[in-house]
Every structure is written in structure tokens, then in C-alpha cells.
Amino acid sequence: MAASQTRKRGTTYMAQNPNEELEQEEMTVTLTLDDGSELECVVLTIFEAGDRDYIALLPMEGAEAEEGEVYLYRYTEDADGNPSLDNIMDDDEYEIVADAFDELLDDQEFDELVGEEDLD
């Protein structure tokens, strides 16, 4: 999957602060795309790559959701703890972030496999 296929641009609003206790199972983000449409996404994780934080989002509806397409953005918080997402415009940075996310997924799958073997 090419990096350009996984990017969506637009304004982003967080449904709730990720540092607060979650009262519901999943945290969501509503992306407002360049064409004005909105896309509701589940926050998969916030992770570090290099010296920055990033967020991985999974659309809840539409073709992107059916394909399991994940969107990656830079993640920051202001002094008041309000989150902000920024597009990753540099292809080299995107590759570093995508690789870090893939490694995170591989580690989680390994942990799940080890956990399942311990239960047997």
C-alpha cells in the first residue's frame, strides 16, 4: 500500500482526551476531510516513532473500514492537554511511522500468541 493511499487531509476533532479514564470501550475521532465530508474513526493507538508521537486511526464505516485501512497522523497536545492531529507530509517520515506501527502490530500479535500458549 503506497503512503499516498493512506492519507486523509482535513480538520480533526478528538471525541475525548486520550489521557482520561475511558468510560466507553473505544475512543473515536471525527475527521473533516478536504471535501467537507466527515469520517468517524476508532483510535487504535498513540505511539512514538523517532522523537514524535503519532496516532493510528481506523475508519468505522465505508470502503476504508471494510478494507481495514489505517490512517496515521502526527499527534500533539497543547499546554491544556487538548489533542491535535497533523498530516505527515514527508514520505521519509511517513515510512518511519508506518514501519514503527507495523512493528507495534507484530509485537502485539507475538504477545497474544505467547499469552494463548501460556493458557494451554
C-alpha positions in Angstrom: 0.0 0.0 0.0 1.5 3.3 -1.0 1.8 6.1 1.5 -0.4 8.4 -0.5 -3.3 6.0 -0.4 -3.5 6.1 3.4 -3.5 9.8 4.0 -6.6 11.9 4.5 -6.4 15.6 5.0 -8.6 17.9 7.0 -9.5 19.2 10.4 -9.6 16.8 13.2 -11.6 16.7 16.4 -11.0 14.4 19.3 -14.1 12.9 20.9 -12.4 12.9 24.3 -8.9 13.4 25.9 -6.9 10.1 25.5 -5.3 10.7 28.9 -8.6 10.5 30.7 -10.1 7.3 32.0 -12.1 5.7 29.2 -15.8 5.3 30.1 -16.5 3.5 26.9 -14.7 0.8 25.1 -13.3 2.8 22.2 -12.2 6.3 21.7 -13.2 8.0 18.4 -12.0 10.8 16.3 -14.1 12.6 13.7 -12.0 13.7 10.6 -13.4 16.5 8.5 -11.9 15.9 5.0 -11.0 18.4 2.4 -14.3 17.9 0.6 -16.2 18.7 3.8 -17.3 15.2 4.5 -16.8 13.6 7.9 -15.2 10.3 8.7 -15.6 8.7 12.1 -12.6 6.7 13.2 -11.6 4.5 16.1 -8.3 5.4 17.8 -6.2 2.2 17.6 -3.2 3.6 19.4 -1.0 6.5 20.1 2.7 5.6 19.7 6.2 7.1 19.5 8.4 7.0 16.4 11.6 8.9 16.4 11.1 11.9 18.7 7.4 12.4 18.0 4.1 10.9 18.9 1.7 9.6 16.3 -1.8 8.2 16.2 -3.3 5.3 14.2 -7.0 5.6 13.2 -9.3 3.0 11.7 -12.4 4.3 9.9 -15.7 2.9 11.3 -17.7 2.9 8.1 -17.3 2.9 4.3 -14.8 1.2 2.0 -11.8 2.2 4.1 -13.3 0.3 7.1 -14.1 -2.8 5.0 -10.5 -2.8 3.7 -9.0 -2.3 7.2 -7.2 0.8 6.0 -5.4 2.6 8.8 -4.6 6.4 8.9 -1.5 7.7 10.5 -1.1 11.3 11.8 1.3 13.3 14.0 -0.2 13.6 17.4 0.5 16.5 19.8 -1.2 18.1 22.8 -1.2 21.8 23.8 -0.5 23.0 27.3 -4.1 22.4 28.3 -3.9 18.8 27.1 -6.1 19.4 24.0 -5.1 17.0 21.3 -4.1 18.0 17.7 -3.5 15.9 14.6 -1.3 16.9 11.7 -0.8 15.3 8.3 2.5 13.6 7.7 3.7 15.3 4.6 7.2 13.9 4.2 7.4 10.5 2.6 10.5 9.5 4.6 8.8 10.4 7.9 5.7 8.5 6.8 7.8 5.4 6.1 9.4 5.6 9.5 6.0 6.0 11.2 4.4 3.2 9.1 7.3 0.8 10.0 7.0 1.7 13.7 3.3 1.0 13.5 3.8 -2.4 11.7 6.4 -3.3 14.4 3.9 -2.4 17.1 1.3 -4.7 15.5 3.9 -7.5 15.2 4.8 -7.2 18.9 1.1 -7.2 19.9 0.5 -10.4 17.8 3.5 -12.0 19.4 2.3 -11.1 22.9 -1.1 -12.6 22.0 0.4 -15.8 20.7 2.6 -16.1 23.8 -0.4 -15.4 26.0 -2.5 -18.1 24.3 0.2 -20.7 24.6 0.5 -20.0 28.3 -3.2 -20.7 28.7 -3.0 -24.2 27.2 
